[in-house]
Amino acid sequence: MHGLLVLHIYCGIGLAMSLKQKLTDDMKAAMRAKDAVRLGTIRLLLAAIKQREVDERIELSDADIVAVIDKMIKQRRDSIEQFEAAGRQELADTEKSEISVLRDYMPQQMTEAEVEQAVIDAIAASGVQKSQEMGKVIALLKPKLAGRADMGKVSALVKARLAS
């Protein structure tokens, strides 16, 4: 029994898996399943993670990886708009399928009510009353909401709350 416990601890069974390890495991599964879209998207994501780690000479945390994923999703949304405007629907569809794969690795999105409550709490905690100081409120919200809410919408909500 003791040997089994050691094996579980050594192999990390039962312990929380890092996002990077999950990506690596999912990449292997996509290879076995011959899922080209999933495989290609995960490879692009792992390359982006590795590039940032090399550039900054750090090991990215799960929160940092979520930020990379969020940036990739935004890039794909921009590409979709451009492709659709140019009449290149097949390229837009490819970008949409990549977004659906990337979303699988994002944390659970917050509801509008949860975001609104977080904004109300942050405004109260910061003591900010003018929209010129909304940066202080955003600074409080960003760590809590990053990857879980569209920060553009959060910013607009903060601005609207401070204006009233």
CORNOR-V326485 format. One record per residue. N is the residue number from 0. RES is the residue in three letters. SS is DSSP state (H for helix, E for strand, C for the rest). PSI is psi in whole degrees, 0 to 359 (none if undefined). D_FIRST is the distance of its C-alpha to the first C-alpha in whole Angstrom. Layout:
[[N RES SS PSI D_FIRST] [N RES SS PSI D_FIRST]]
//
This chain:
[[0 MET C 319 0] [1 HIS H 320 4] [2 GLY H 323 5] [3 LEU H 320 5] [4 LEU H 316 6] [5 VAL H 318 9] [6 LEU H 317 10] [7 HIS H 317 11] [8 ILE H 316 13] [9 TYR H 318 14] [10 CYS H 351 15] [11 GLY C 13 17] [12 ILE C 131 15] [13 GLY C 348 16] [14 LEU C 156 18] [15 ALA C 131 22] [16 MET C 137 24] [17 SER C 159 27] [18 LEU H 322 30] [19 LYS H 320 31] [20 GLN H 321 27] [21 LYS H 318 28] [22 LEU H 317 31] [23 THR H 315 30] [24 ASP H 318 28] [25 ASP H 328 31] [26 MET H 317 33] [27 LYS H 319 31] [28 ALA H 321 31] [29 ALA H 324 34] [30 MET H 313 35] [31 ARG H 322 33] [32 ALA H 354 35] [33 LYS C 40 38] [34 ASP C 92 39] [35 ALA H 318 42] [36 VAL H 311 43] [37 ARG H 314 39] [38 LEU H 311 38] [39 GLY H 318 42] [40 THR H 316 41] [41 ILE H 321 38] [42 ARG H 317 39] [43 LEU H 318 42] [44 LEU H 313 40] [45 LEU H 324 37] [46 ALA H 319 40] [47 ALA H 320 42] [48 ILE H 312 39] [49 LYS H 318 39] [50 GLN H 315 43] [51 ARG H 321 42] [52 GLU H 318 40] [53 VAL H 314 42] [54 ASP H 316 45] [55 GLU H 355 44] [56 ARG C 49 41] [57 ILE C 166 38] [58 GLU C 120 35] [59 LEU C 137 36] [60 SER C 171 34] [61 ASP H 322 33] [62 ALA H 321 36] [63 ASP H 321 38] [64 ILE H 321 37] [65 VAL H 321 38] [66 ALA H 321 41] [67 VAL H 315 42] [68 ILE H 315 41] [69 ASP H 318 43] [70 LYS H 319 46] [71 MET H 322 45] [72 ILE H 316 46] [73 LYS H 318 49] [74 GLN H 319 50] [75 ARG H 323 50] [76 ARG H 317 52] [77 ASP H 317 55] [78 SER H 320 55] [79 ILE H 314 55] [80 GLU H 314 58] [81 GLN H 318 59] [82 PHE H 317 59] [83 GLU H 323 60] [84 ALA H 329 63] [85 ALA C 2 64] [86 GLY C 24 63] [87 ARG C 69 60] [88 GLN H 325 58] [89 GLU H 324 56] [90 LEU H 322 55] [91 ALA H 320 54] [92 ASP H 323 52] [93 THR H 315 50] [94 GLU H 321 49] [95 LYS H 320 49] [96 SER H 326 46] [97 GLU H 321 44] [98 ILE H 318 45] [99 SER H 325 43] [100 VAL H 315 40] [101 LEU H 323 40] [102 ARG H 334 40] [103 ASP C 338 36] [104 TYR C 4 35] [105 MET C 151 37] [106 PRO C 164 36] [107 GLN C 128 37] [108 GLN C 144 41] [109 MET C 151 42] [110 THR C 164 45] [111 GLU H 322 49] [112 ALA H 320 49] [113 GLU H 319 45] [114 VAL H 314 47] [115 GLU H 319 50] [116 GLN H 321 49] [117 ALA H 320 47] [118 VAL H 314 51] [119 ILE H 314 52] [120 ASP H 319 49] [121 ALA H 321 50] [122 ILE H 316 54] [123 ALA H 317 53] [124 ALA H 326 51] [125 SER H 335 53] [126 GLY C 7 57] [127 VAL C 138 58] [128 GLN C 350 61] [129 LYS C 145 63] [130 SER H 341 62] [131 GLN H 339 63] [132 GLU H 19 60] [133 MET H 341 57] [134 GLY H 327 55] [135 LYS H 321 54] [136 VAL H 315 52] [137 ILE H 321 51] [138 ALA H 325 49] [139 LEU H 323 48] [140 LEU H 325 47] [141 LYS H 312 46] [142 PRO H 327 42] [143 LYS H 325 41] [144 LEU H 350 43] [145 ALA C 125 43] [146 GLY C 348 41] [147 ARG C 351 41] [148 ALA C 153 45] [149 ASP C 112 48] [150 MET H 336 49] [151 GLY H 316 53] [152 LYS H 322 53] [153 VAL H 316 51] [154 SER H 315 54] [155 ALA H 321 57] [156 LEU H 318 56] [157 VAL H 314 56] [158 LYS H 316 59] [159 ALA H 319 60] [160 ARG H 320 59] [161 LEU H 333 61] [162 ALA H 334 64] [163 SER C none 64]]
//
